[in-house]
Amino acid sequence: WGGRAFMSPVFWVSLLAPAFFLRALWVASDVFVGLDRGDAFGPAMVRGLKDIGGNLLLGAFATIVIEPSLIFLIGNGFSEMRGVTFNLNVENLTLAMIGLVLLLLARQGKNLQSKLDEFV
């Protein structure tokens, strides 16, 4: 073994999606800290939901499309792109759907907050 796995481009490509998911968890922890402090559903919460949703969507896209494509291209020496498969499974599609729902929820929250600000 000798640490050669770290030198493989496939290893580094496979870290792309987990980096997005880790960022989503990091932002979620900040959102939970804000909720624990008693912050209302305001601009910070909307920004956090947007960031979490975007990172989940990007991570799912990386897992479904980018990683299989790059691993296939690395495997054949970047000579052709025919024959690549997408990693469509329930887990990846669920993460993408949750990311999309969070983005839409953040948009609705922003619209609702602006309507409430008009009343005040």
C-alpha positions in Angstrom: 0.0 0.0 0.0 2.7 2.5 1.0 0.4 5.6 0.8 0.0 5.3 -2.9 -3.8 5.7 -2.7 -3.4 9.3 -1.8 -1.4 9.9 -5.0 -4.3 8.5 -7.1 -6.4 11.1 -8.9 -9.4 8.9 -8.3 -9.0 9.3 -4.6 -9.0 13.1 -4.8 -12.0 13.1 -7.2 -13.9 10.9 -4.8 -13.5 13.6 -2.1 -15.4 16.2 -4.1 -19.0 15.3 -2.9 -18.1 14.7 0.7 -16.5 18.1 0.8 -19.9 19.7 -0.2 -21.7 17.5 2.3 -19.3 18.5 5.1 -19.8 22.1 4.2 -23.6 21.6 4.5 -23.1 20.0 7.9 -20.9 22.9 9.0 -23.5 25.5 8.0 -26.3 23.5 9.6 -24.4 23.5 12.9 -24.2 27.3 12.6 -27.9 27.5 12.0 -28.6 25.3 15.0 -26.4 27.5 17.2 -28.5 30.5 16.0 -31.7 28.7 16.9 -30.3 27.8 20.3 -29.5 31.5 20.9 -33.2 32.3 20.1 -32.6 33.9 16.7 -35.9 34.3 14.8 -36.4 33.2 11.2 -34.5 36.1 9.7 -31.8 36.8 7.1 -29.2 34.6 8.8 -31.6 31.7 8.8 -32.5 32.2 5.1 -28.8 32.5 4.2 -28.1 29.3 6.2 -30.9 27.3 4.5 -29.8 28.5 1.1 -26.2 27.5 1.8 -27.2 24.1 3.2 -29.5 23.4 0.2 -27.0 24.6 -2.3 -24.2 22.4 -0.9 -26.5 19.4 -0.7 -27.5 19.9 -4.4 -23.9 20.4 -5.5 -22.8 17.3 -3.5 -25.5 15.2 -5.0 -24.6 16.5 -8.5 -21.0 15.7 -7.9 -21.9 12.2 -6.8 -24.3 11.5 -9.6 -22.5 13.1 -12.5 -19.1 14.6 -11.9 -17.4 11.8 -10.0 -18.4 8.9 -12.3 -17.5 11.0 -15.4 -14.1 12.0 -14.1 -13.3 8.5 -12.8 -14.2 7.1 -16.2 -12.1 9.7 -18.0 -9.1 9.1 -15.7 -9.5 5.3 -16.2 -9.3 5.5 -20.0 -6.6 8.2 -20.1 -8.9 11.0 -21.2 -9.2 9.4 -24.6 -13.0 9.1 -25.0 -16.1 9.9 -23.1 -18.4 7.2 -24.3 -19.8 4.6 -21.9 -19.9 6.6 -18.7 -22.7 5.8 -16.3 -24.4 8.1 -13.8 -24.6 7.1 -10.1 -28.4 7.4 -9.8 -29.5 5.8 -6.6 -32.1 6.6 -4.0 -29.6 8.2 -1.5 -28.2 10.6 -4.0 -31.6 11.6 -5.4 -32.9 12.1 -1.9 -30.0 14.4 -1.0 -30.6 16.4 -4.2 -34.4 16.6 -3.4 -33.7 17.8 0.2 -31.3 20.4 -1.1 -33.9 21.7 -3.6 -36.6 21.8 -0.9 -34.3 23.8 1.4 -33.5 26.2 -1.4 -37.2 26.7 -2.1 -38.0 27.0 1.6 -35.3 29.7 1.9 -36.8 31.6 -1.0 -40.3 31.4 0.5 -38.9 32.5 3.9 -37.3 35.5 2.2 -40.5 36.5 0.5 -42.5 36.1 3.7 -40.0 38.2 5.6 -40.2 41.0 3.0 -44.0 41.0 3.2 -43.8 41.1 7.0 -41.4 44.0 6.8 -43.9 45.9 4.6 -46.5 45.7 7.4 -44.1 47.1 10.0 
